[in-house]
């Protein structure tokens, strides 16, 4: 990627329409993040449907700004109400709300905004540096490696998102894969599991399914609870520059943690924030402050979750494998716009990476500006009762599900997946692996069958090629570490120590 | 070790948070996963085995290969979840039926079911084309907000009508999106 491509990309973005789309999307993203019940995943899924008629560039500006904004926005409700707006703001609530109780809500939100900006910039640097290298290396891998890498991502998201047991996460992932096989087979055009419906020949529509899983299910769950939140008032929002400079090392360290988690297929921002918070706490000179309003802990969590966002796009562009559940939806959006992420993307479209970097840079600037300037008015939305807001969101979900294909069938799919989401949540099955399975399904199937066709049904390509062997070992290790035998082995080692 | 008793609050009713870790719920979840796996196997078996390959290669490359493998995976996983739940005390007995009845009587479950019913009715009205979008949205919002006691009825009706017309204008007129 050359500097001229980057400057061209920046110049290309500097149009009133693009900036207006970016600012509006950032504001919407922050609102989505701030409102408990509305998530980054729902925001991206919903806007994918609503922006289908726009150009690919404008769609990407909107979706990436929503994503960055929503991950930061979670900190507003976390600080003011102790309810994290998104899963990525759980650790932020632990420290931020304690600060709000001390009367430092404005400082906490200002610090969270600045840390989120720093995280996005760090992630952006990683995106610029690592993507070309990874894409170059990915040109040397073939079907067996792609299949295994996708499966590793699926197992990881199942392991890390499964509440208590990874097995439920894996089953959710397999269910997603199974749903992805509905429709005409990509190789022989044989109809599968269509129940005689012509609407299902093209497969289960992805975006309505996502809106159902993340929107309808969340609306029903949120409205089924009557949990009034005590909202702290928000004075002037400004970061304390002294605090930020003092915690510069933890900012960089947490950014690196976020980048590492982001690059790992399937994991995402929630884990990045918790991991960085835990690393910062362990290496802190003041661990006693954690849980009682530590700026260090707040900065660690907020830097990592936003650093994870651009980093999660790295495997998406280079390998075609999403780095987080939200980037799985982003992959669906790119495919809808005729962009096929993967090793060949940067060969066929050399300016694509520069465009994405420019969009993330725009998102970072918009985030800092809007987060600091508009935090107070944004926080007022928390005073709107969810009993009014969430039914309205349901109507917007219906429009989002319908507008993509102008199909009434898609509204039915949205409601059906809403029910699936409710049942899964009720049974303790995480929904993120199902999303990954659904989006990675066609990719895994095509490469798996191609491997078997080329090797005449042999499993040897999975163990005779060096990268394949390494990935197979990771896969086996992931499976073994979740068995009862492994847990007993570790417990016996611990008791011996 | 988690037990069935821990999923019941002091009043004898299952709490929603405990439901997710209740071994009886896990047993039901495991059985559902097994059922899904069996359905995948049956569906995969019905897919025509086309192609020039023979023997095992045919089964690994025909259009039903992935559903077949997934079916086996789901059955194995479902069995492990169900057996583990059974060992943790998830056997269906009288207390399980009482727990289920208590769960169904939970205020949150009742509220959730009614909200889901309202959303389903709203979707059906739009799918069948009974009412135009703004009118269906007005009735959906009005009924939902009244039921959720979001405010006085007149206020709720004004909010519902205003929101329905605003959505119609914003998406239908301004953004020129076709509405259901």
Boltz contact constraints between the chains, C-beta under 6 A:
constraints:
  - contact:
      token1: [A, 167]
      token2: [B, 77]
      max_distance: 6.0
  - contact:
      token1: [A, 167]
      token2: [B, 81]
      max_distance: 6.0
  - contact:
      token1: [A, 171]
      token2: [B, 33]
      max_distance: 6.0
  - contact:
      token1: [A, 171]
      token2: [B, 77]
      max_distance: 6.0
  - contact:
      token1: [A, 174]
      token2: [B, 70]
      max_distance: 6.0
  - contact:
      token1: [A, 174]
      token2: [B, 73]
      max_distance: 6.0
  - contact:
      token1: [A, 174]
      token2: [B, 74]
      max_distance: 6.0
  - contact:
      token1: [A, 177]
      token2: [B, 70]
      max_distance: 6.0
  - contact:
      token1: [A, 178]
      token2: [B, 40]
      max_distance: 6.0
  - contact:
      token1: [A, 178]
      token2: [B, 70]
      max_distance: 6.0
  - contact:
      token1: [A, 181]
      token2: [B, 66]
      max_distance: 6.0
  - contact:
      token1: [A, 181]
      token2: [B, 67]
      max_distance: 6.0
  - contact:
      token1: [A, 185]
      token2: [B, 63]
      max_distance: 6.0
  - contact:
      token1: [A, 188]
      token2: [B, 50]
      max_distance: 6.0
  - contact:
      token1: [A, 188]
      token2: [B, 63]
      max_distance: 6.0
  - contact:
      token1: [A, 190]
      token2: [B, 63]
      max_distance: 6.0
  - contact:
      token1: [A, 192]
      token2: [B, 47]
      max_distance: 6.0
  - contact:
      token1: [A, 193]
      token2: [B, 43]
      max_distance: 6.0
  - contact:
      token1: [A, 220]
      token2: [B, 112]
      max_distance: 6.0
  - contact:
      token1: [A, 220]
      token2: [B, 115]
      max_distance: 6.0
  - contact:
      token1: [A, 220]
      token2: [B, 116]
      max_distance: 6.0
  - contact:
      token1: [A, 223]
      token2: [B, 115]
      max_distance: 6.0
  - contact:
      token1: [A, 224]
      token2: [B, 108]
      max_distance: 6.0
  - contact:
      token1: [A, 224]
      token2: [B, 111]
      max_distance: 6.0
  - contact:
      token1: [A, 224]
      token2: [B, 112]
      max_distance: 6.0
  - contact:
      token1: [A, 225]
      token2: [B, 108]
      max_distance: 6.0
  - contact:
      token1: [A, 387]
      token2: [B, 148]
      max_distance: 6.0
  - contact:
      token1: [A, 387]
      token2: [B, 150]
      max_distance: 6.0
  - contact:
      token1: [A, 388]
      token2: [B, 150]
      max_distance: 6.0
  - contact:
      token1: [A, 391]
      token2: [B, 141]
      max_distance: 6.0
  - contact:
      token1: [A, 391]
      token2: [B, 144]
      max_distance: 6.0
  - contact:
      token1: [A, 392]
      token2: [B, 163]
      max_distance: 6.0
  - contact:
      token1: [A, 394]
      token2: [B, 119]
      max_distance: 6.0
  - contact:
      token1: [A, 395]
      token2: [B, 137]
      max_distance: 6.0
  - contact:
      token1: [A, 395]
      token2: [B, 167]
      max_distance: 6.0
  - contact:
      token1: [A, 399]
      token2: [B, 171]
      max_distance: 6.0
  - contact:
      token1: [A, 402]
      token2: [B, 180]
      max_distance: 6.0
  - contact:
      token1: [A, 403]
      token2: [B, 177]
      max_distance: 6.0
  - contact:
      token1: [A, 406]
      token2: [B, 178]
      max_distance: 6.0
  - contact:
      token1: [A, 408]
      token2: [B, 127]
      max_distance: 6.0
  - contact:
      token1: [A, 411]
      token2: [B, 123]
      max_distance: 6.0
  - contact:
      token1: [A, 411]
      token2: [B, 126]
      max_distance: 6.0
  - contact:
      token1: [A, 411]
      token2: [B, 127]
      max_distance: 6.0
  - contact:
      token1: [A, 412]
      token2: [B, 127]
      max_distance: 6.0
  - contact:
      token1: [A, 415]
      token2: [B, 120]
      max_distance: 6.0
  - contact:
      token1: [A, 415]
      token2: [B, 123]
      max_distance: 6.0
  - contact:
      token1: [A, 427]
      token2: [B, 25]
      max_distance: 6.0
  - contact:
      token1: [A, 427]
      token2: [B, 29]
      max_distance: 6.0
  - contact:
      token1: [A, 428]
      token2: [B, 20]
      max_distance: 6.0
  - contact:
      token1: [A, 445]
      token2: [B, 66]
      max_distance: 6.0
  - contact:
      token1: [A, 449]
      token2: [B, 61]
      max_distance: 6.0
  - contact:
      token1: [A, 452]
      token2: [B, 60]
      max_distance: 6.0
  - contact:
      token1: [A, 452]
      token2: [B, 61]
      max_distance: 6.0
  - contact:
      token1: [A, 453]
      token2: [B, 61]
      max_distance: 6.0
  - contact:
      token1: [A, 456]
      token2: [B, 57]
      max_distance: 6.0
  - contact:
      token1: [A, 457]
      token2: [B, 56]
      max_distance: 6.0
  - contact:
      token1: [A, 457]
      token2: [B, 57]
      max_distance: 6.0
  - contact:
      token1: [A, 457]
      token2: [B, 60]
      max_distance: 6.0
